[in-house]
Amino acid sequence: TERPIPRFIGGNAAAQPATGLSAEGGALMQFGEEMQRAVLIEQEKVDTTKVEDAWNQYKNAALDATMDEKGVLRRQGADAVNGNLLKELTTSLQDRRKKIAEGLGTDEQRQRFITRADATDLQVKHQTLAHNAEQTNAYATTVFQGSEAAANAQVAAMPTDPGVFAGARDTLFAQTEALLRGKGVTDS
């Protein structure tokens, strides 16, 4: 049998709808585009899961650095004030951040992790600075109480010596002023 010859009325053949092989080619192209979109969606899911896992690891590292037995937020009084808690925390987290980021497979994953880790850093640094301020006040109170006890003991040991009394009084005034200034009560 002979195949009929297509006839186009009122125009050229290029402007007519695709038939036969060209229609199949268009369907294959559309299928390829859909597959590409599906691959991108799955890659996004994989990236998100890996980034969330990395961030969870980092948040746990931040919890360890702040709240475990030797964590910076566990330090009290002079131990907190005399150490550099913020530097210690930053050093610990930088090492952990680097190791976690190196374990990620793509630059996109690493960038997304870094963004989340930056937010965690901001939070734990704020907590550490607030804790340090609180412990500075606690330490100042302890020092004041020690000065008060020492002054009372000196006066009790030599109640008739005006020099001892004057020294104790001056010490207590200076310590009181420092304590109040540290708590923001006075600026003098």
C-alpha positions in Angstrom: 0.0 0.0 0.0 1.1 3.4 -0.7 1.4 6.0 1.9 -0.7 9.1 1.4 1.1 12.3 0.7 0.2 15.0 3.3 -1.4 18.0 1.9 -1.2 21.4 3.5 -3.7 23.9 2.6 -3.0 27.6 2.8 0.6 27.6 4.2 3.9 25.8 4.2 4.7 22.4 5.8 7.0 23.9 8.6 4.0 25.7 10.2 1.9 22.6 10.5 1.7 20.5 13.7 4.4 17.8 14.3 3.4 14.3 13.5 5.1 11.0 13.6 8.8 11.0 14.7 8.9 14.6 15.6 6.0 14.2 18.0 7.8 11.3 19.6 10.9 13.4 19.9 8.9 16.1 21.6 7.5 13.6 24.1 11.0 12.3 24.8 12.3 15.8 25.4 9.4 16.5 27.8 10.1 13.3 29.6 13.8 14.2 29.9 12.9 17.6 31.3 10.6 15.9 33.9 13.4 13.5 34.8 15.8 16.3 35.3 13.4 18.1 37.6 12.9 14.9 39.6 16.7 14.5 39.9 17.0 18.1 41.1 14.2 17.6 43.7 15.9 14.4 45.0 19.2 16.2 45.1 17.6 19.0 47.2 16.3 16.4 49.6 19.7 14.8 49.9 21.4 18.2 50.4 18.9 19.3 53.0 19.2 16.0 55.0 23.0 16.1 54.9 23.0 19.8 56.0 20.5 19.2 58.8 22.6 16.2 60.0 25.8 18.4 60.0 24.0 21.2 61.8 22.7 18.7 64.5 26.3 17.5 65.0 27.4 21.2 65.4 24.6 22.0 67.8 25.6 19.0 69.9 29.2 20.2 69.8 28.1 23.6 71.0 26.1 22.0 73.8 29.2 20.1 74.8 31.4 23.2 74.7 28.9 25.1 76.9 27.1 22.7 79.1 29.1 19.5 79.7 31.1 19.1 82.9 33.9 21.4 81.7 31.6 23.6 79.5 32.1 27.4 79.7 28.6 28.0 81.1 29.5 25.7 84.0 32.3 27.9 85.2 31.5 30.0 88.3 32.9 33.1 90.0 36.6 33.6 89.7 37.0 30.5 87.5 34.7 32.1 84.9 36.0 35.6 85.2 39.7 34.7 85.2 39.5 32.5 82.1 38.8 33.7 78.6 35.5 31.8 78.1 34.6 33.3 74.7 38.0 32.5 73.2 37.9 29.0 74.6 34.4 28.5 73.2 35.3 30.0 69.8 38.4 27.8 69.4 36.6 24.6 70.3 33.7 25.3 67.9 36.0 26.4 65.0 37.8 23.1 65.1 34.5 21.1 65.2 32.9 23.3 62.4 35.9 22.7 60.1 35.7 18.9 60.6 32.0 18.8 60.0 32.2 21.0 56.9 35.0 18.8 55.4 32.6 15.9 55.7 30.0 17.5 53.4 30.0 16.5 49.7 29.3 19.8 47.9 30.0 23.5 48.1 26.2 24.1 48.3 26.0 21.8 51.3 28.9 23.4 53.0 27.5 26.9 52.4 24.1 26.0 53.8 25.8 24.4 56.9 28.0 27.5 57.5 24.9 29.7 57.5 23.2 27.5 60.1 26.5 27.2 62.1 26.8 31.0 62.1 23.4 31.3 63.8 24.4 28.7 66.4 27.7 30.6 67.0 25.8 33.8 67.6 23.5 32.2 70.1 26.2 30.5 72.2 28.5 33.5 72.1 25.6 35.6 73.4 25.0 33.0 76.2 28.6 33.0 77.1 28.9 36.8 77.3 25.8 37.0 79.4 27.1 34.2 81.7 30.5 36.0 82.0 28.7 39.3 83.0 26.6 37.4 85.6 29.7 35.7 87.0 31.6 39.0 87.1 28.9 40.3 89.3 28.9 37.2 91.5 32.7 37.3 91.8 32.6 41.0 92.7 30.1 40.2 95.4 32.3 37.4 96.8 35.3 39.7 96.8 33.3 42.4 98.6 32.2 39.9 101.2 35.8 38.8 101.7 36.9 42.3 102.1 34.1 43.0 104.6 35.1 39.9 106.6 38.8 40.8 106.6 38.0 44.4 107.7 35.8 43.1 110.6 38.5 40.7 111.7 41.1 43.5 111.6 38.9 45.8 113.7 38.1 43.0 116.1 41.7 42.1 116.5 42.8 45.7 117.2 39.6 47.7 118.3 41.6 50.6 119.8 43.9 51.3 116.9 42.4 54.2 114.8 44.7 53.3 111.8 43.3 49.8 111.6 39.7 51.2 111.8 40.5 53.8 109.1 42.1 51.2 106.8 39.1 48.9 107.2 36.7 51.8 106.5 38.6 52.9 103.4 38.8 49.3 102.1 35.0 48.8 102.5 34.2 52.2 100.9 36.4 51.4 97.9 35.0 47.8 97.6 31.4 49.1 97.9 32.0 51.7 95.2 33.6 49.1 92.9 30.7 46.7 93.5 28.1 49.3 92.8 29.9 50.5 89.7 30.2 46.9 88.4 26.4 46.5 88.8 25.7 49.8 87.1 24.3 51.5 90.2 26.7 54.3 90.1 29.2 55.8 87.7 31.5 57.6 90.1 
